[in-house]
Amino acid sequence: MKIPKDELISILAPFNPWWRRGVISDLPAWKRSAFYELLDWVVKPPAHRAIMLSGPRQVGKTTLLLQTINQLIESGVPPTNILYATFDHPIFKLAGLDAVLEAWRELEPKVDGPEYLFLDEAQFIRNFGTWTKHQIDFFKHRRIVFTGSAMPLANSGEESGVGRWHTIQISTLSFYEYLQIKKIPLPDIPKISLISDLFTASNAEFYRISEVAQVLIGHFHEYLVRGGFPQTALVDSVPQAQRLLREDIIDKVLKRDMTALFGVRRILELEQTFVYLCMHDGGIQDLQTLSSNLGIPKPTVQNFINLLEATHLLYRLPPFGYGKEILRARYKLYLADPAIAPAILMKGKTILEDPKALGMSVETAVFSHLKAHSATNHARFSYWKDPKNKELDLVIEISEKLVPLEVKYESQLINSKDVQGLINFCRQKDTIKYGYVLTKVPQDIGLLETGEHLSSAQIVRIPASIFCYWLGESEILRKSILTN
């Protein structure tokens, strides 16, 4: 649609205050771990590619863009060579990207040096895959960063996009980031280089870790009900935070994005499916059972799950194995953040009083932390179940190594009988060196006495709160603590 240039310019200027030596207001000084990877690709890109920040709504993608812009300006980049535009704005969406670029250069002529294009909510840009291919192939002086809250952007023009953009996955706040954004003072937390260091820790070191876990556990529970979304993390009232999260998911994702991006018309059935999945977060889902319980055809349910995964609300966890082993197997389904289920189901903090729901919430948090932590080393995640239905929550495959992990968030101390699935898996895979049990009680820490031979495998118990803290901290430090 043809939009007058004057109108486009009048809207563009407030979005780009640096053109007139203005400052970006309300920009937090604290930065997420993804900021440093993004800045590396913008300042000294390893390859000439566009950069895509992909993740759920309200996780701070726009803030990352603005922090990067601010850093560029402080480093001496000419402000008029930097453009920010959000295509969530109805005028930009109607006008189209080329018209926005023309208006930019009519108002602010180019000066020497690279041009930096920061394009927010780019899933609303028409033919974006083709446009990106053309830009990367023929405009070498442009560095393009765009965000997307839905996977169609990543899949748009898949063939033309190969080798032309680099994706940075943005997850919800880790527990460590949550504590930082809340400005919660912390005790002297023991530092470890690798999780495997726990197997040589002394009793004194385990005691010190348990003391810290005791301090963290209340904050960890608050994190589980508030969630890892920066906006809701800073709201004083838990009911208010959950209401905002519920509105963002139901109104913006399920009702607006699903209609605009995927053409979904059966919104009520989609919402019913999502609520059902919130009630069974982390469970192994059988499509036929799900279809029968909801009264929705099986292909429609499968399509809804695909769409929820595309909008980063849901993750699928396959069973352990390859090829025919998993061809017809059932997947586990995890929500993107532990606070989503209590927010959608309007449970407030009552989840903390329900041992089963609390344990499932912790399992969801652990999975999201591990997925974010392992984004750069292409780890593979799965679950495992033996013929006698003894289950192992997570199997992490990194660099041809298997790392088994079980979440047992229970009030009593954990013994070998409580983790039989983990023990059976270690017995089957004699190359495993280490296994982990994540516990609730801060004093439930140390090597697990299995009472039987497990080949070379050792199993250590560690409180889930400190485990998640370490994973989040290691992201900020840009190091992996899972591999040795």
C-alpha positions in Angstrom: 0.0 0.0 0.0 1.3 3.5 -0.9 2.0 5.5 2.2 3.1 9.2 1.8 6.8 9.7 2.5 6.1 12.5 4.9 4.0 10.2 7.1 6.6 7.5 7.0 9.3 9.9 8.0 7.2 11.4 10.8 6.9 7.8 12.3 10.4 6.7 11.6 12.1 9.7 13.4 10.8 9.0 16.9 11.9 5.3 16.6 15.4 6.6 15.7 16.2 9.4 18.2 20.0 9.0 17.6 19.6 10.7 14.2 19.1 14.0 16.1 21.6 13.1 18.9 18.8 11.8 21.1 19.2 9.0 23.6 17.4 5.7 23.9 15.2 6.1 27.0 14.8 3.4 29.7 17.5 1.2 28.4 18.7 -1.3 31.1 22.4 -1.3 31.8 22.3 -5.1 32.5 22.7 -7.3 29.4 21.6 -10.8 28.6 24.1 -13.4 27.5 22.8 -13.3 23.9 23.9 -9.6 23.7 27.5 -10.5 23.4 27.0 -13.1 20.6 24.8 -10.6 18.7 27.4 -7.8 19.1 30.1 -10.1 17.8 28.1 -10.8 14.6 27.2 -7.1 14.1 30.7 -5.6 14.7 33.0 -8.4 13.3 30.7 -10.9 11.5 32.4 -14.3 11.0 30.5 -14.5 7.7 28.5 -12.0 5.6 25.0 -13.1 6.8 21.9 -11.6 8.2 21.3 -12.2 11.9 17.9 -13.5 13.2 17.0 -13.2 16.9 14.3 -15.9 17.3 12.3 -16.5 20.5 8.9 -16.1 22.2 7.2 -12.8 22.6 8.3 -10.5 25.5 11.7 -12.2 26.1 13.6 -9.0 25.4 14.5 -9.2 21.7 13.8 -5.5 21.1 15.9 -4.5 24.1 18.8 -6.5 22.7 18.5 -4.6 19.4 18.5 -1.2 21.2 21.4 -2.1 23.4 23.4 -3.1 20.3 22.5 0.1 18.6 23.6 2.1 21.7 26.9 0.2 21.7 27.5 0.9 18.0 26.9 4.7 18.5 29.2 4.7 21.6 31.9 3.0 19.5 31.8 5.8 16.8 29.4 4.4 14.2 27.6 7.3 12.4 24.1 7.4 13.9 22.5 8.1 10.6 23.8 4.8 9.2 21.7 3.0 11.8 18.0 2.2 11.2 15.5 0.7 13.6 11.9 -0.2 12.4 9.3 -2.5 13.9 6.9 -4.1 11.5 4.5 -4.7 14.3 3.6 -1.1 13.5 0.6 -1.0 11.1 2.0 1.8 8.9 5.3 0.1 8.4 3.5 -3.2 7.7 1.3 -1.5 5.1 4.1 0.5 3.4 6.5 -2.4 3.1 10.2 -2.6 3.8 11.5 -0.9 0.6 9.3 2.2 1.3 10.7 2.4 4.8 14.3 2.3 3.5 13.6 5.0 0.9 12.1 7.2 3.6 15.1 6.7 5.8 17.6 7.7 3.1 15.5 10.6 2.0 15.6 12.0 5.6 19.2 10.9 6.4 21.6 10.5 3.5 24.2 7.8 3.8 27.7 8.6 5.1 30.9 6.5 4.8 30.8 3.1 6.5 28.5 0.1 6.8 24.8 0.5 7.1 23.1 -1.3 10.0 19.4 -2.3 9.6 17.6 -3.5 12.8 14.2 -4.9 11.7 11.8 -5.9 14.5 9.0 -8.4 14.2 10.1 -9.1 10.6 7.7 -12.0 10.2 5.2 -9.4 9.1 7.4 -8.3 6.1 6.2 -9.6 2.8 8.6 -11.9 0.9 11.3 -11.5 3.5 13.3 -14.5 2.5 13.7 -13.3 -1.1 14.5 -9.8 0.1 17.2 -11.0 2.5 18.8 -13.2 -0.2 19.0 -10.2 -2.5 20.5 -7.9 0.2 23.1 -10.4 1.3 24.1 -11.2 -2.3 24.3 -7.6 -3.7 24.6 -5.2 -0.7 27.8 -6.2 1.0 27.9 -2.9 3.0 24.7 -3.7 4.9 24.5 -5.6 8.1 21.0 -6.8 8.8 19.6 -7.9 12.1 15.9 -8.9 12.5 13.7 -10.5 15.1 10.9 -12.9 14.9 8.4 -14.4 17.3 7.4 -17.2 14.9 9.2 -19.8 12.9 7.7 -18.9 9.5 10.4 -16.3 9.3 13.2 -18.9 9.7 11.5 -21.1 7.2 10.6 -18.3 4.7 12.3 -19.1 1.4 14.3 -21.9 3.0 16.3 -22.6 -0.1 17.2 -19.0 -0.7 18.0 -18.5 3.0 20.6 -21.3 3.3 23.9 -19.7 4.2 22.4 -16.2 4.3 21.5 -15.8 7.9 22.7 -16.8 11.3 20.1 -17.6 14.0 20.5 -16.6 17.6 17.9 -18.3 19.8 16.6 -16.2 22.6 15.0 -18.1 25.5 13.2 -16.8 28.6 15.3 -15.5 31.4 17.5 -18.1 33.2 17.3 -18.2 37.0 20.6 -16.4 37.2 19.3 -13.6 34.9 16.1 -13.4 36.9 18.1 -12.7 40.1 20.2 -10.1 38.3 17.2 -8.3 36.8 15.5 -8.3 40.2 18.7 -7.0 41.8 18.6 -9.6 44.5 21.8 -9.7 46.6 23.4 -13.1 46.6 25.8 -14.9 48.9 29.2 -16.0 47.9 28.3 -18.8 45.4 30.9 -21.5 44.8 32.3 -21.5 41.3 32.7 -24.6 39.3 34.4 -25.0 35.9 32.5 -28.1 34.9 29.5 -30.0 36.4 31.7 -33.0 36.5 33.9 -31.3 39.1 31.2 -32.2 41.6 32.4 -35.8 41.5 35.7 -34.8 43.2 34.2 -32.2 45.6 35.0 -32.5 49.3 32.4 -32.8 52.0 33.2 -29.2 53.0 32.5 -28.0 49.4 29.2 -29.9 49.3 28.2 -28.3 52.6 29.0 -24.8 51.3 26.9 -25.5 48.2 24.0 -26.7 50.3 24.1 -23.5 52.4 23.8 -21.4 49.2 21.0 -23.7 47.9 19.1 -22.9 51.1 19.3 -19.2 50.4 18.3 -19.6 46.8 15.3 -22.0 47.1 12.8 -19.3 48.0 13.9 -17.1 45.1 13.8 -20.2 42.8 10.2 -20.9 43.7 9.3 -17.3 43.1 11.0 -17.6 39.7 8.9 -20.7 38.8 5.6 -18.7 39.3 6.7 -15.4 37.9 8.6 -16.8 34.9 11.5 -15.8 32.8 9.8 -12.9 31.0 11.5 -9.6 31.9 8.3 -7.6 32.0 6.5 -9.9 34.4 9.6 -10.6 36.5 9.6 -6.9 37.5 5.9 -6.7 38.5 5.5 -6.7 42.3 2.3 -8.7 42.3 2.4 -12.4 41.3 -1.3 -12.4 40.2 -0.6 -9.2 38.1 2.5 -10.8 36.5 0.5 -13.9 35.6 -2.3 -11.9 34.2 0.1 -10.0 31.9 1.7 -13.2 30.8 -1.8 -14.8 30.1 -2.8 -11.8 28.0 0.4 -11.9 26.0 0.0 -15.5 25.2 -3.8 -15.7 24.6 -4.4 -12.4 23.0 -1.2 -11.8 21.1 0.0 -15.2 20.2 -3.0 -17.5 20.0 -5.5 -15.0 18.7 -3.4 -12.5 16.7 -0.2 -14.2 15.5 -1.9 -17.5 14.7 -4.4 -15.8 12.6 -2.1 -13.3 10.9 0.8 -15.7 10.2 -0.7 -19.1 9.9 -4.3 -18.4 8.9 -5.7 -20.2 11.8 -9.5 -19.8 12.1 -10.3 -22.4 14.8 -8.9 -20.3 17.6 -11.2 -21.7 20.3 -10.0 -25.3 19.6 -6.4 -24.1 19.5 -6.9 -22.4 22.9 -8.5 -25.6 24.3 -5.5 -27.6 23.0 -3.0 -25.3 24.6 -4.9 -25.3 28.0 -4.9 -29.1 27.9 -1.1 -29.1 27.3 -0.6 -26.7 30.2 -2.4 -29.2 32.4 -0.1 -31.9 31.2 3.2 -30.0 30.9 6.2 -32.3 30.5 4.0 -35.4 29.9 4.4 -38.0 27.2 1.6 -37.1 24.8 -0.3 -39.6 22.7 -2.1 -37.9 19.8 -5.0 -40.3 19.8 -5.7 -39.8 23.5 -5.3 -36.0 23.2 -7.7 -36.0 20.2 -10.3 -38.1 22.1 -10.2 -36.0 25.2 -10.5 -32.7 23.3 -13.0 -34.0 20.7 -10.7 -32.6 17.9 -9.6 -34.6 14.9 -6.1 -36.0 15.3 -4.6 -34.2 12.2 -5.9 -30.9 13.6 -4.3 -31.6 17.0 -1.0 -32.4 15.3 -1.2 -29.2 13.4 -1.9 -27.2 16.5 1.2 -28.7 18.3 3.3 -27.8 15.2 2.0 -24.2 15.4 2.6 -23.9 19.1 6.2 -25.0 18.6 6.6 -22.6 15.7 5.6 -19.7 18.0 8.1 -20.9 20.6 5.5 -21.7 23.2 6.2 -25.4 23.2 9.2 -27.8 22.8 9.1 -31.4 21.7 11.4 -33.9 23.3 11.8 -37.2 21.4 12.5 -40.6 22.9 16.2 -41.7 23.0 17.2 -43.6 19.8 17.5 -43.2 16.1 15.8 -44.2 12.9 13.0 -46.8 13.3 13.4 -46.7 17.1 11.6 -43.4 17.3 9.6 -43.4 14.0 6.3 -44.1 15.8 7.3 -43.1 19.3 5.5 -40.6 21.4 7.1 -37.2 22.3 7.3 -35.4 25.5 5.9 -31.8 25.3 7.4 -29.0 27.4 6.2 -25.5 27.7 8.8 -22.8 27.0 8.8 -21.4 30.5 7.7 -22.9 33.9 5.4 -19.9 34.6 3.2 -20.4 31.6 1.1 -23.2 33.0 0.2 -21.6 36.3 -0.5 -18.3 34.5 -2.8 -19.8 31.9 -4.5 -22.0 34.5 -4.8 -19.0 36.9 -3.2 -20.9 39.8 -1.3 -18.1 41.4 1.3 -19.5 43.9 -0.8 -22.6 44.7 1.5 -24.6 42.4 4.1 -24.4 45.2 1.7 -26.3 47.5 1.2 -29.2 45.0 4.2 -31.5 45.0 3.5 -33.1 41.6 2.8 -29.7 39.9 5.9 -28.2 41.5 8.1 -31.1 40.4 6.8 -30.8 36.9 7.5 -27.0 36.9 11.1 -27.6 38.0 11.5 -30.2 35.2 10.3 -27.6 32.7 12.7 -25.0 34.1 15.6 -27.5 34.0 14.9 -28.4 30.4 14.6 -24.8 29.3 17.9 -24.0 31.0 19.7 -26.9 29.4 18.3 -26.1 26.0 19.5 -22.5 26.2 22.9 -23.4 27.7 23.5 -25.9 24.9 22.3 -23.8 22.0 25.8 -23.2 20.6 27.1 -26.8 20.8 24.2 -28.4 19.1 23.3 -30.8 21.9 20.6 -33.4 21.3 18.0 -33.9 24.0 15.7 -36.9 24.5 14.0 -39.0 27.2 14.3 -42.7 27.8 12.0 -45.5 29.0 12.8 -49.1 29.4 10.4 -52.1 28.7 9.3 -52.0 32.3 8.3 -48.3 32.1 11.2 -47.1 34.2 11.8 -43.6 32.8 14.7 -41.2 32.6 13.8 -37.5 32.3 16.6 -36.3 30.1 19.4 -37.7 28.0 21.9 -35.0 26.7 24.1 -36.0 23.8 27.1 -33.6 23.5 30.2 -34.4 21.4 29.4 -38.1 21.3 29.0 -38.2 25.1 25.8 -39.2 26.9 24.8 -37.2 30.0 21.7 -38.7 31.9 19.8 -36.4 34.2 16.8 -37.1 36.5 14.7 -34.5 38.3 13.5 -35.6 41.7 12.1 -32.5 43.4 10.8 -34.2 46.5 10.9 -33.3 50.2 12.5 -36.5 51.3 16.1 -37.5 50.7 16.6 -39.3 47.4 18.1 -42.8 47.3 18.9 -45.3 44.5 15.3 -46.8 44.5 13.9 -43.4 43.5 16.0 -43.2 40.3 15.8 -46.7 38.9 15.3 -45.4 35.4 18.6 -43.5 35.6 20.5 -46.5 37.0 19.1 -48.8 34.4 20.1 -46.4 31.6 23.7 -46.2 33.0 23.8 -50.0 33.2 22.9 -50.3 29.5 25.3 -47.6 28.3 28.7 -48.6 29.8 30.4 -45.5 28.3 28.6 -43.1 30.6 30.9 -41.5 33.2 28.5 -39.2 35.1 24.8 -39.0 35.9 22.9 -36.3 37.8 19.9 -36.2 40.1 18.4 -32.7 40.7 16.9 -32.5 44.2 14.8 -30.1 46.3 16.2 -30.4 49.8 19.4 -28.3 50.0 21.0 -31.0 52.2 20.2 -33.7 49.6 23.6 -33.3 47.9 26.6 -35.5 47.2 27.4 -38.8 45.5 24.5 -41.3 45.4 25.1 -44.7 46.9 23.7 -47.1 44.3 24.5 -50.3 46.1 25.4 -52.1 42.9 27.9 -52.0 40.1 27.2 -49.3 37.4 30.2 -49.8 35.2 32.2 -46.6 35.3 29.2 -44.3 36.0 28.9 -42.2 39.1 25.8 -40.4 40.1 25.7 -37.1 42.0 22.8 -35.4 43.7 22.6 -31.6 43.4 19.8 -29.1 44.4 18.0 -27.9 41.3 18.2 -24.3 42.3 22.0 -24.2 42.3 22.2 -26.3 39.1 20.0 -23.8 37.2 21.9 -20.9 38.7 25.2 -22.4 37.4 23.8 -23.0 33.9 22.6 -19.4 33.7 25.8 -17.9 35.1 27.9 -19.9 32.6 25.8 -18.4 29.7 26.8 -14.9 30.8 30.5 -16.1 31.1 30.1 -17.7 27.6 31.4 -21.1 28.6 30.0 -24.6 28.7 30.0 -26.4 32.0 28.5 -29.6 30.7 31.5 -30.9 28.7 35.0 -31.8 29.7 
